[in-house]
Amino acid sequence: MTTKTSGSARRSRVWTWVGALLLVLLALAAGIKLSGISGPGDWFGTDTHDRSGPALLKSVQDISRHDAATGNFQVVVDLEKDTKFLPDAVRGTRTLYVGAGTVDAYVDLGKVGEEDISVNEDRTEATLRLPHAELGRPALDPERSYAVSKQRGVLDRLGDLFSDNPNSEQAVQKLAVKHIGDAAKESELTRTAEKNTTGMLEGLLHSLGFEKVTVTYGD
């Protein structure tokens, strides 16, 4: 006796096979990604073309500050993100990142007015009152900054397969910039900048014939 297979049963088997095939392909892609083997997109080779447009000058700003000192800093950032009720092996990340950057210390000469400069009658003595040195924004150096290790849970690894930027390190980079800025505030960088500015002005004014030069700092 022959049993006829209904159309719905055949369609059900087809979708079952399609679903199984998709699961196999996803598992294969995940295995390739986690093992470090180049994916199918790399097997045929890729070319990179820079089709960016020309840079446009949006504005011009006069700079009247004297950059008198630069501090080089390095910090190791240990950033861990956990998920409640899930073990780290399933969902969570921990990144060790070495951040290297610089911070400039400067004296804003644009704040100096006529009342801050005095010269005696025979032009042999000069007194200058300058604003205290300030710190510029920390600048992270990408050439000297790098991730030491990055641990990720299974769900985070699977999420990287569909992420536009799986190697994003924006969070640890922001932390590195913050720590570098904090270290600059606790350093002697501004004091060094004021000392260097004083030396620069003394040398300049002595070359112009002034015998005594006094430089002070205050708000």
Buried (B, 14 or more C-beta within 10 A) or exposed (E): EEEEEEEEEEEEEEEEEEEEEEEEEEEEBBEBBBEEEEEEEEEEEEEEEEEEEEEEEEEEEEEEBBBBBBBEBBBEBEBEBEBEEEEBEEBBBBBBBBBBBBBBBBBBBEEBEEEBEEEEEEEEBBBBBBBEBEBBEBEBEEEEBEBEEBEBBBBBBBEBBEEEEEEEBEBBBBBBBBBBBEBBEEBEBBBBBBBBBBEBBBEEBEEEEBEEBEBEBEE
